[in-house]
Amino acid sequence: MIQNMLLQNKQVAILGAGPAGLTMARLLQLKNVQVTVYERDLNAETRIWGGTLDLHKTSGQVAMKKAGLLEKYYQAAIPMGVNMADKQGNLVFTKEITAEDRFNNPEINRNSLRTLLMNSLQPGTVVWDRKVTGLKEQNGQWAIQFENKDDVMADIVIVANGGMSKVRKHVTEAEVEETGTLIIQGDVPQPQISSPVFYRLCDGKRLMTAHNGNLLVANPYNNGLLSYGVMFKMPEKKDMDALDFSNRDAVTRFLLQRFSGWGDVYKELFRATTFFVGLNTKRLPLNQPWKNDRPLPVTLIGDAAHLMPPFAGQGVNTGLMDAVYLSENLTGGNFESIEAAIQDYERRMLVYAREAQQESEDNEIRMHDPDFSFASLIH
C-alpha cells in the first residue's frame, strides 16, 4: 500500500541555507515534516555578496507560489528596465518597464530573498556555523560530521550546500570543471555620490555593455549598493597572478588597464568600487549516471546537483524547481519508498538541468564572440 507520508517520524537534514535549501525546508514544513537546515555561515546576518536574482515565472515563481511566498517576493523585488550602452557610455537601446513587469522576473537582493525564506520557517529550523565535512552511516541513520562541532543524526540528507560541496560524492563522482570565463563582481556604495555619471547612465535600470568579448552588467538597486559584474575569457596566468582580490587597488588597476579603451564613465565606476570578488565560472557535468547503491537516502538539489555559469539566469530557478519536485515526491503519497521518490526526482531533474546548462553554455559561447550584443538576449 502506498504510504501517504513517507517522512512520518523521519528526521530530514538539509545541508545549506541557500535559496534551494531554504525553499525545500519551507515546502516540507508545510507538510509537517521534521526538518533542520545546517549552514556554514556564522549567522543570519552574514552578508551574501553578488548581484540580484530574478525568479522566472515558469520556475522560480512557481516555487514561491507553492511555498505561499509569491506576493512577498513581489513586494521585495524590483521590476527593472534595461539600458544598453556602447563602450564609450552612449545609450544604444532602452527597454522600459511595463505594468506587467511587476510579475516578469523582478530583481531581488540575495539577502532579501534569504530573509523572506528564513522568516517563513519555524524558529530554530536553521542551525548556523555548521561547516559539513562528511557523512557516515551509523546504526541505520546518517551521521553528519561538522568542523569543530558534534555530529548530528538524520534519516534522509538533502545536499544543498553549493557547487563545491564536499559530500556530493555520496551521489555522484562527477567533478566540477571550469568553463573558461572570469567574472569580477564589484559593489559601489552610495553610487549617486561616488559614481554619479555611471549611476545616471543606469537611470534606474539594469545597464548592459558588450565590446570585443568584454561584458559589463550593472544593477543600481541592490539594497543600497550598485552591483556589477564584468566578464571575459580567462586571462593568461601572468595576468591572473597580478589579481589579488583582497587588494582593491590591484583589481582597480587591472580593470582600468583591461578597459583602457572604454569611456571615462566606466573608469569612474571601477575607481568607486569598494569590494571586489573574482569567480572562475564552473559547471558540474551531468553526463554520467548517479549512484544507485547509496546505503541510506541522500540526494542533491541546487548548485550541488547541477552547478552552471550564470549566463542564462537559470541556476537559482532550476534549484527552486528541484525543491518543488523533490518535496512533492516525498510528501505526495505517490511512491512506495523514499528511495523511489528520490530516484524519480533525479531522473526528471537531470533532464531539465541539462537543458538549463546547455542554454547557459550556448550563451557563454556567444558572449565571447567579438561581435556579441546583449540585444540578442533581450526579449
Residue pairs with C-beta under 8 A, 6 or more apart in sequence:
2 333
2 334
2 335
2 336
3 333
3 336
4 333
5 31
5 331
5 333
6 330
6 331
6 335
6 337
6 338
6 341
7 28
7 31
7 33
7 34
7 156
7 330
7 331
7 338
9 34
10 33
10 34
10 155
10 156
10 338
11 34
11 35
11 36
11 141
11 153
11 154
11 155
11 156
12 28
12 33
12 34
12 35
12 36
12 154
12 155
12 156
12 157
12 158
13 35
13 36
13 37
13 38
13 142
13 144
13 152
13 154
13 156
13 157
13 158
14 21
14 24
14 25
14 35
14 36
14 37
14 38
14 157
14 158
14 160
15 21
15 37
15 38
15 132
15 144
15 157
15 158
15 159
15 160
15 161
15 165
15 167
16 37
16 38
16 39
16 40
16 159
16 160
16 161
16 162
16 165
16 302
16 304
17 37
17 39
17 41
17 114
17 118
17 126
18 114
18 160
18 161
18 162
18 302
18 303
18 319
19 53
19 113
19 114
19 117
19 302
19 316
19 319
19 320
20 160
20 301
20 302
20 303
20 316
20 319
20 320
20 322
20 323
21 37
21 39
21 158
21 160
21 161
21 301
21 302
21 323
22 37
22 114
22 117
22 118
22 121
22 126
23 63
23 64
23 67
23 117
23 319
23 320
23 323
23 324
24 35
24 158
24 160
24 301
24 322
24 323
24 326
24 327
25 35
25 37
25 121
25 125
25 126
26 67
26 69
26 117
26 120
26 121
27 63
27 66
27 67
27 323
27 324
27 327
28 35
28 327
28 330
28 331
29 35
29 121
29 122
29 125
30 67
30 68
31 327
31 331
33 330
33 331
35 125
36 125
36 126
36 127
36 152
36 154
37 121
37 125
37 126
37 127
38 126
38 127
38 130
38 132
38 144
38 146
38 152
39 126
39 127
39 128
39 129
39 130
40 129
40 130
40 131
40 132
40 161
41 128
41 129
42 128
42 129
43 128
43 129
44 114
44 115
44 118
44 126
44 128
47 111
48 110
48 111
48 114
49 110
49 185
49 187
49 275
49 277
50 110
50 185
50 227
50 277
51 185
51 217
51 219
51 222
51 227
51 228
51 229
52 78
52 107
52 108
52 109
52 110
52 219
52 221
52 222
52 227
53 60
53 107
53 108
53 109
53 110
53 113
53 316
54 60
54 77
54 105
54 106
54 107
54 108
54 313
55 61
55 63
55 64
55 73
55 77
55 105
55 108
55 316
55 317
55 320
56 105
56 313
56 317
57 103
57 104
57 105
59 314
59 317
59 318
59 320
59 321
60 316
60 317
60 320
60 321
61 70
61 73
61 103
62 320
62 321
62 324
63 320
63 321
63 323
63 324
64 70
64 73
64 320
66 324
67 117
67 120
68 120
69 116
69 117
69 120
72 116
73 106
73 108
73 113
73 116
74 102
74 103
74 106
76 108
76 109
76 112
76 113
76 116
77 106
77 107
77 108
77 112
78 106
78 107
78 108
78 221
79 97
79 101
79 102
79 104
79 106
79 107
80 97
80 101
80 106
80 107
80 204
80 205
80 206
80 219
80 221
81 94
81 95
81 96
81 97
81 101
81 204
81 205
81 206
82 93
82 94
82 95
82 205
82 206
82 207
82 208
82 374
82 378
83 91
83 93
83 94
83 95
83 201
83 202
83 203
83 205
83 206
83 207
83 208
84 91
84 92
84 93
84 94
84 207
84 208
84 209
84 373
84 374
84 375
84 378
85 91
85 92
85 201
85 207
85 208
85 209
86 92
86 209
86 211
87 209
87 211
87 259
87 261
87 262
87 263
87 266
88 262
88 263
89 197
89 198
89 201
89 262
89 263
89 264
89 265
89 266
90 263
91 201
93 375
93 378
94 205
95 205
95 378
105 313
107 206
107 219
107 221
109 222
109 223
111 223
112 223
118 126
129 149
130 146
130 149
131 146
131 147
131 149
132 144
132 145
132 146
132 161
132 166
132 167
133 145
133 146
133 147
133 166
134 144
134 145
134 166
134 167
135 142
135 143
135 144
135 145
135 157
135 167
135 170
135 298
136 142
136 143
136 145
136 151
137 143
137 295
137 296
138 153
140 296
141 153
141 154
141 155
141 296
142 153
142 154
142 155
142 156
142 157
142 296
142 298
143 151
143 152
143 153
144 151
144 152
144 153
144 154
144 157
145 151
146 152
155 296
155 297
156 296
156 297
156 298
156 338
157 167
157 296
157 297
157 298
157 299
158 298
158 299
158 300
158 301
158 326
159 165
159 167
159 168
159 170
159 171
159 298
159 299
159 300
159 301
159 304
159 305
160 300
160 301
160 302
160 304
160 319
161 167
161 304
162 302
162 303
162 304
162 307
163 176
163 282
163 284
163 303
163 304
163 307
164 176
165 300
165 304
168 174
168 300
168 304
170 291
170 294
170 298
171 290
171 291
171 294
171 298
171 299
171 300
172 288
172 290
172 291
172 300
173 288
173 291
174 284
174 285
174 286
174 288
175 284
175 285
176 282
176 283
176 284
176 307
177 282
177 283
177 284
177 285
178 234
178 280
178 281
178 282
179 281
179 282
179 283
179 309
179 361
179 364
180 233
180 234
180 281
180 364
181 231
181 232
181 233
181 234
181 280
181 281
181 309
181 364
181 367
181 368
182 231
182 232
182 233
182 234
182 235
182 240
182 278
182 279
182 280
182 281
183 229
183 230
183 231
183 278
183 279
183 281
183 310
184 229
184 230
184 231
184 251
184 255
184 276
184 277
184 278
184 279
185 227
185 228
185 229
185 276
185 277
185 278
185 279
186 227
186 228
186 229
186 230
186 269
186 270
186 273
186 275
186 276
187 222
187 225
187 226
187 227
187 273
187 274
187 275
188 194
188 195
188 225
188 226
188 227
188 228
188 269
188 272
188 273
188 274
189 224
189 225
189 274
190 224
191 198
191 199
191 220
191 225
191 226
191 272
192 199
194 272
195 226
195 268
195 269
195 272
197 264
197 265
197 268
198 207
198 218
198 226
198 265
198 266
198 268
198 269
198 272
199 220
199 226
201 207
201 265
202 218
202 219
202 220
202 226
204 220
204 221
205 220
206 217
206 218
206 219
207 216
207 217
207 218
207 219
207 220
207 228
208 215
208 216
208 217
208 218
208 374
209 215
209 216
209 217
209 266
209 374
210 216
210 367
210 372
210 373
210 374
211 262
212 370
213 232
213 233
213 367
213 368
213 369
213 370
213 372
214 230
214 231
214 232
214 258
214 259
215 230
215 231
215 232
215 367
215 372
215 374
216 228
216 229
216 230
216 231
216 266
217 228
217 229
217 231
218 226
218 227
218 228
218 229
218 269
219 226
219 227
219 228
220 226
226 269
228 269
230 255
230 258
230 259
231 367
232 258
232 368
233 368
234 240
234 280
235 243
239 254
242 250
242 254
243 250
243 251
243 254
243 278
244 250
244 251
245 251
245 276
245 277
245 278
248 273
248 274
248 275
248 276
251 273
251 276
251 278
252 270
252 271
252 273
252 276
255 270
256 267
256 270
256 271
259 266
259 267
259 270
281 309
281 310
281 311
281 364
282 307
282 309
283 307
283 308
283 309
283 357
283 360
283 361
284 303
284 305
284 306
284 307
284 308
286 306
286 350
286 353
286 354
286 357
290 346
290 350
292 343
294 339
297 338
297 339
297 342
299 305
299 326
299 342
299 345
299 346
301 319
301 322
301 323
301 326
301 349
302 316
302 318
302 319
302 322
303 315
303 319
305 319
305 322
305 349
305 353
306 318
306 319
306 349
306 350
306 353
306 354
306 356
306 357
307 315
308 314
308 315
308 318
308 353
308 356
308 357
308 360
308 361
309 360
309 361
309 364
310 360
311 360
311 361
311 363
311 364
311 367
312 356
312 359
312 360
312 363
314 356
314 357
314 359
314 360
315 356
315 360
317 356
318 352
318 353
318 356
321 352
322 345
322 349
325 345
325 348
325 349
326 341
326 342
326 345
326 349
329 335
329 341
329 342
329 344
329 345
330 338
330 341
330 342
334 341
335 341
335 344
363 377
366 372
366 376
